[in-house]
Amino acid sequence: MTCTDEAGTSPVEPPANPDRGGAPGRVRSGEKVRPEQVRVHNRELLLRTLYREGPHSRADLARRTGLTRVSVSDVVGELLADDLVVEVGTRTGTRPGKPAIMLEFNERARQTIAVDLSHSTLYRGAVLDLAGTVVARQDVEIDGSTGTEALTKVVGLVAALRDKVTAPLLGIGIGTPGIVDVTGVVLSAPNLGWQDLGLQSTLVQRFSCPVVVSNDANATVLAERSYGRSAADTLLIRVGVGVGAGLLLDGTPVLGSRFAAGEIGHVVVDVASDRKCVCGKLGCLETWLSTRRIQDDLSYAHTDAERSRVLAVAGEALGAVLAPIVAALNVSEIVLSGPHRVLEGPLAAAVMETIRQRALTEVHGDIVLRLSELGDDIVLRGAAAMVTSRQLGLT
């Protein structure tokens, strides 16, 4: 199954734009506004309103968005034709006059393919609807694959998921460890053996469909913002095959000038350590905190006390890395995403205690640390949210 760009272009890769994905027709600051841009803006505005707030009549939408009734009627006609909006009967109540026809965002109108490459043993994939609900799944064993072999497995996984799609395909979202630029090039992913890999362009060429590729932690923090309960200023730590951070400031993702914001996994925690990291250095945070390393360390723990100490040491390492970030940015919330059996308890407690010891308690003492409630599908839902954001303007 192929798919077409929702702004009306042919099924090719949308141009990159760090703001919100750069789908065609979006208005940029200082740019002369064209009729096509106005149309796209109005479509997205109405879709977002229905997506976030539930059913509205045409008159409600005009009042809520500030658009004219004529503009609302024209755009709603397009959205009904595209099946992105459906009529769901008339408003109940005692208002005089003809009852208003209510409009609702159609969560089943499109599907996305999402892939999560952050786990240590599986590449996980799913087909999701526009509400972020999983409608089909497919996994593939990693079996130590890296480099070209890993890429081949990812392409095969997407192909298998494409056969499970039962509605028009909106696009493909990939959450991967490593540094990823806005064009979907994986600049560096040591755990996958990828360097300067054009993953997005490879998948676009193979599947003739819009593709969004992002760091898994950035996808995770978008999922927390879209489907969870994250604050506007949030630091999310993703623990999987690697360790990364996604950062929101005032609700806006921070990527960094070279797209490496949040690459905390390869910060050296102990210069005297003999723990070798996949990046080639010794003593990186990942050598204590990645799921593989924690599992290895726990295998040598024979009592509950020894197990708690292993987890506390990993938490201390993470807290040591996070303390200067908390001090510099004054974030209000830290969210941990990964296996709860590892992160909760001694590890989370050690993170907070270390931050309190190393940062100014009077200023940062009210910071909240919690575990994500979105479960194992958080990267998948974040990858799907990246697609709906780029293609439909939904955030």
Secondary structure, DSSP 8 states (H G I E B T S, - for coil): -----TTS--SS-----TTT---TT---TT----HHHHHHHHHHHHHHHHHHH--EEHHHHHHHH---HHHHHHHHHHHHHTTSEEEEEE--S--SSS--EEEEE-TTS-EEEEEE--SSSEEEEEEEETTS-EEEEEEEE-TT--HHHHHHHHHHHHHHHHTT--S-EEEEEEEESSEE-TTSEEEEETTTTEEEEEHHHHHHHHH-S-EEEEEHHHHHHHHHHHHS---SSEEEEEESSSEEEEEEETTEE---TTS-TT--TTSBS-TT---B-TTS-BSBTHHHHSHHHHHHHHTT--SHHHHHHHHHHHHHHHHHHHHHHHHHH--SEEEEES-HHHHTTHHHHHHHHHHHHHS-HHHHTT-EEEE-SSGGGHHHHHHHHHHHHHHH---
